[in-house]
Amino acid sequence: MARLRPLVGKWYKDMESEQLFEVVAVDDGSDSVEAQLIDGELCQYDMESWRQLSLEQVEEPEDWRNAFELSDDDYRFLDDTMVPESWNNPLSEIESDVINGLLDEY
């Protein structure tokens, strides 16, 4: 039986199913806990179900990003800003009259 309080941002292991998950939200109004499994799937528990789980609080998995297929390269240019020449250039919307090297004559 789970005597652990659900804390947002903490990782837990369900001892019966061996599933790892992170608590992403606790809604006191509806007495529910939202969790995200390590594979990215979201699930919701009511407080009664939460108390019946056999849980252990665990450290954040070392490579939890695998489910989202994120690599270190995805974070390399995170702070770079994309600045095009002009967001509102009407000429960028016009299609060229030349297609495949042939001039389109009207």
WOCORUR-V522346 format. One record per backbone hydrogen bond with DSSP energy under -1.0 kcal/mol. NH is the residue of the N-H (numbers start at 0). CO is the residue of the C=O. If there is no record, write none. Layout:
NH|CO / NH|CO
//
This chain:
1|50 / 8|22 / 9|6 / 11|20 / 12|55 / 13|18 / 14|53 / 17|13 / 20|11 / 21|35 / 22|9 / 23|33 / 24|33 / 26|31 / 31|26 / 32|44 / 33|24 / 34|42 / 35|21 / 36|40 / 37|19 / 39|36 / 42|34 / 44|32 / 46|30 / 49|45 / 50|46 / 52|49 / 54|52 / 55|12 / 57|10 / 65|62 / 67|64 / 68|65 / 69|64 / 77|74 / 91|88 / 92|89 / 98|101 / 101|98 / 103|96
//
